[in-house]
Amino acid sequence: MTDTDRDTDPATSSDPARTPGARPAAGATADLVVVGAGVLGLATAWQAHREGRTVHVIDRSDRPVGASVQNFGHACFTAQADAVQDLARISAAGWTRAAADAGFRARRPGTVIPAVTPVEMQVIEEFRAHRGPEEVRVLDAAETARLTGAAGSADAPALTGGAHLPRDMRVNPREAVPALARWLARQGVRFSWSTAVHGVGDGVVDTSRGTVRGAEVVVCPGHSLRDLLPDLAVDAGVRTCTLTMALIARPDHTPVDLAMLTGTSMTRYDGIAAMPAAAALRGELAAREPELRGCDANLMATAVPPTPGHPGGVIVGDSHGYDTSPEPFIDAPTSDLLVDRAARYLGIRRPVVLQRWQGRYADSPSRNLVLHRPDARTTVAVVTSGIGMTLSFGIADLVLGGGEAPAF
């Protein structure tokens, strides 16, 4: 028996999340077939498994390596649009339960947002008035610096104040998604890794290893939607967003559970960006930080612990570029800019870069979620903005419950 013929068997595999794909038996059936083992696909598989359904997950890679492990692992529930706050609460509960099941860390340190100008502080005050003090805590400069770890640093910018969003959660993306896949495999969820999907319809999934049938099929291909369903991708305006990312060493003074947004973030996340003063902040940032605005930056940072094969540190980023077929190259000045600006906020004088990479996710200028049902047994779900990690479990609940995409 060759590697490519071997089933995903928890009894014989040391890591069922990257065992080469199980060859589907001829006419293999399941209650639910999930195409795509990113965080949305796995969240859907997890929920269906908890409901008692038989589940078969198919992915073209031999383990999770896509957008779900390339990001910050910052589940920023509070900053999302008002229209998806119920979805965010469902997602937060899902992350908590999945972490307990699969044994990965899902902490709730909240998000800190340092404000460096009165306009940034005005946006924060408006957001607190809109959402309430239980969701948005307004901080003075000293408390903000304590939460970023920059207290007493001569290298950090002078602060006007800041905010703490206590509902927000943090996971290590390099740990959480693979751990969930391993746990599902141990529970008997069937995985066909290294298996390409060529077509889906009416409960039939045609793959490079044979045909799989399901009472229901959920397709979560991320930015690969163009490969599988090109007409839908064109209709929805789906393109690929590329991100400039880096991992820097975490000095002792930087909190181990750091999750930080900045002024650029307040102009990007729909919940905060809806505040009246956000327009003035956009203008201020264009004048004060033209390089960050020029690379469409969302300057943020998230601390992650070390895991086997990966160093710990602080993930910093990110810039945004958009293309149908993006080039793989990282612009060194942009990467250096993001590292420099993030390090300043954190009071890190000489940041040590451990890794750099290009992240990718699906994006659409017209919507945040593609939710399409081409037939009664098939659902296509693609998050088309950078909020998939945050809302994945809520969207999985929406998909399996037959709901429609909210207007956001």
N, C-alpha and C positions, 0 to 999 in steps of 0.2 A: 504494500500500500504506500503510495507516495504522499508527500506532505499535502499536496493540493487535493488529495482525496479524503484527508482525515477529518472526521467530525470534530466539532468543538465539544470536547468531553472534559468536564471539570475534574473527573477522576484521574485523567492521564495528562492533563495540560497544566504546567506550572503557571501559565498566564493565559487564561481563556480569552482575554481581551485582545490578544494578538496572535492566537493560534490561526494558521491559514484556514481558509474558508471551508466550511462544511459543504460538501456537494449535495445540493438538494436531491432527495429521492424523486424519482419520476412521479410527477403529479403530487408532490408534497403539498400538504394543506395545513393551514393554521387558522385560528379565529381571526388573527390580525397579522398581516405582513407589513413591516416597516422598512421602507427603503431609505437608507441613510442613517449612520450611527454617530451623528453629531449630537449636541445636547438636546435639540428638539426631538430628534428621532428616539433617543434613549429615554427622554422624559415621557414620551408617548408609550414606548414599550413598558416602562416601569409602571405607569398608571394602569395600562391594560393588564399587566401581570397581577397587580394588586386586586383587580376586579375579577380575577380568576380565569382570564382568557389565555389560550395558548398563543404564543407570539413567536414570530420568525423575523429576525433582523438581517438585512442584506446591506453590505457596504463594499465598495470597490477597493478600499485600502485594507491593510491587514490589522489595523487598530485605529483608534481615533487620532487623527493628525490634522484636522481641518480647522475652521474658524473657532471651534469650541475650545481648542487648546492653545490658540494663538493670541488670545485676548487677555484682559486684565483679571477676569474672575470677580469683577465688581458688580454685584447685584444691586443696582441703584434704583430701588423701588420708588422712593419718594419723589425723585426728579422727573418721573414719567408724567405723561399727560393726565389730566383729571379723568378723561374718558376710560382709562385703563387701570385705574386704581383698584377696582375689584379684582381684575385679572392679576395685578401685582400682588395682592394679598394672597390669592390662591397659589401663585408661584412661590411666594415666600414659605408658605406652609409645605408645599411640595419639596422645596430644597431641604427644609428641616427634616422631613420624614425620609427622604432619599438618603441624606447623609447618615441618619441613624441606621438605615438598612444596610448601606454599602460601606460604612465605616470611614468616610472621608470627613475632613474638617469643613464645617460650615459655621463660621463665626458671625456674630452680629455686633461688631464694634461701632457701626454707624459710619457715616461719611463726614469728613471735615472739609469745609470750604473756606479757605483764608481769603479775606477781602483786603485789597491793597489800595483801594480808592473809595471816596464817598459814594460814587455811583454804584460800585459793586455792593457796598453796604446797603444802599437803597433797594437794590433788587432783592437782597436777602430779607430786609425788613418787610417788603411787600409780599414775599413768598411766605414768611411767617404769618402775616396777617391773613393771607389767603388760606393756608392749610392748618394753621393753629400751632400753638407752642408745643404740643405733644409730638408733632411731626417735624417741626423746625425749631431748634433751639438757637437763639441768637447769642453769640459769644463776644466777650471783649477780646482785645488783642492778646493779652497774656494767656487766657485759656485756649485761644486758637493756636498760639505758638506751642503750648504744651502738647496739644493733640497732634501737631505735625512733627514734634520733636525738635523744633528749631528754637526753643526758648534759650535766650542768652547768646545766640549765634550772631556774630557781626556780619555774616555773609547773607543772612536771610533778609528779604525786603521788609520795610516797615509796614505794619499791619494797621488797618483801620478797625478791624474786628473780624467776625467770621460767623459761620454757622455749623451746627452739628445736626445731622439727619439720623436719628437713632434707630430708625426701622431698617436701615440698609444692611446688607449682608455681604460677606466676602468668602469666596472659596478659592482654592488654588486650582486654576484651570488644568494644570498639568497632572494633577492628582484626581480631581473630582470625576471628570468624564470617563477616563479609563477605569477608575474604581467602580463606577456605576455599571459599566459594561461587564466587568469581571463578576460583579455580584449577580447581575441578571443571568449570566451564563451558568453560574453555580446553582441558580434557582430553576434551571431547566429551560430558560429561553434559548431558542436555537439561533445561532449566529452563522451566517455564511459570509466570511470575510474574503477579501481578494476576489470579489464576484461583481462583475459589471451588470447593470440592468439596462436592457435594450428597449423595453416597452412595457407599458402598464395599461390595463383596461379590464373592466368588468370582473375584477377579482383574479385576473391572471397576470403574473409577472414573468416576463421572458428575460432570462439571465444568461450569462456566458457559461453557466454550469447546468442549465436545464430550466424547466418551468416550475414555478411555485404558484400555488393557488391559496387564496385567503377569502374568508367571508367578508373581510374588509381590508383595504390596502391604504396605508398612509404614506405618502411620498414626501420626504424631507431632504431634498438634494442641495440646499443652500445655493451658492453661486453657480453650481453645476446644473441648475435648471435649464440653461440654454442647451446643454448637451442632450438632455432627456426629452424636454418639452419645449422646443425652440419657439413655437408659435405663441405659447403662453408667456414665455419670457419676453418676447417682443411686445405683446399686448400690454403687459404690466410694466414695461420699461425697465426690466431687471438688467443690471450691469454689475460689475465687480468693483467693490471699493477696496483699495489697497492702503495699508497702514504702515507707518514707520515705527517700529517698536524696539525697545532695548531693555535689558536687565542690568541693573547696576548693583554693586555690593551695598548691603545695608549696614551702615555704621551703628554702633550700640545706641546712639541717642535717637535713632529713628524707630518708632513703635513697631512691634512685630505684627500688629493688626492694622497698620495704616491703610486707609482708603481715602484718597484726597482728590477732590475736584478743584478747579480754579475758575477765574473769570471767564475764560473761553468756554468752559463747560456750561456756564449759566446761560450762554447764548445759543447752546445746541440742544440741551435736553428740554423737551416740549413743555414740561410742567413749569420749569423756572423761566424759560424763554417767553412764556405767555405773560409775564409780569410787565406792567407799563414801562418801567425803567430799563427793560432789556434793550430797547431800541437805542437809548442813549449809551448803554454799555457797548453795543456793537460799534458805534461811532468812536467811542473813547478807545477801544481796543485797536481799531484801525489806525488811529494816530499814535498810540502808545506802543503797540506791539505789531508793527506792520509785517514783520517776518512770520510771526505766528499766524496772523490772518492770511498771509500769502500762501501758506501751506495748509490752510483750512484745519488748523490744529484744535484738538480738544486736549489741552494740557492736563494730565492727571497722573496719579501714581498709586500703586497698590503693592504692599509688601507680601511676599510669599515665602513660606518655609522651604528648606531643601527637601527634595524627594529623591528616591533612587534614580540615578542617572541625570539629575538636574540640580544645579546649585540653587540655593535660596537667594533672596535679594529683594530689590524693589523694581517692579515692572513700571517703566515710564513710557509715555507716548502722548498722543499719537497724531500724525498727520493723516490727511485723507486725499486720495486721488481716485478718479473714476474713469473706467474704460470698459469696453466690452471684452477686449482681450489685452489685459495689462501686461506690461513688461515686468520682469522679475527684479529689476535693479533698485537698490536702496540708495537714495541721495545722501551722501555723507554729511554735507552741511546741514541738511534738515535734521538728520539724526543727532548731530552734535548740538543743534539749537534746542531740541526737545530735552536732551539730557541736561544741558546747561540750565535751562529755565526751571525744570523740575528740581534739580539739585539746589538751586537758589531758594526755592520755597521751603525745602527741607533742611536748609542750613548745612548742606554738604559741600565743603570747600573744594575738594578734589574727587569728583565722582569716578569710580572705577567701573568701566563697562565690562561686563562679563559675557554678554551675548547681544547680538543685533539680529533682527529678522523682519521680514515683511509679512504682516497679517493680511488676510483676505476675508471678506464676507459679501453676501448679496446685498445690493442696494437698489432702491428705486426712488426717483425724485417725486413720485406721485403718491406713495403709500409706504407704510411701515410693515405691512403684512400682506402677503399673497395667500389667500385661502380660497381654493378653487375645487369644485366637485364636478369633474367631467362626466361622471356616471354615478349611479346610486351606491356603488361599492368602493369608490376611489375618492380620496381627498389628497390634494396637493397643498402643503403648508410650507411657506418660505418666509422667514423674517427678513425684511428688506431694509434694515437699518442696523445700527450697532447695539441693539437691545435684546438680542436673542438669549444671552446668558441670563439676563434679568427676568424675562417673561416666559421662558421656555415651559415651565411646568404649568403655568396658567394657560398658555396657548395649547398645550397638550390636552388639558381639561376641556377647552373650547372645541378642539378638533373631535375628540371622542364623544363629546356630548352633542355633536351636530350643530354647533353654534355658528354664527356668522362673524366675520371680522368686524371689530368695532371701528368707528370712524375716528382715526387718529393718525 
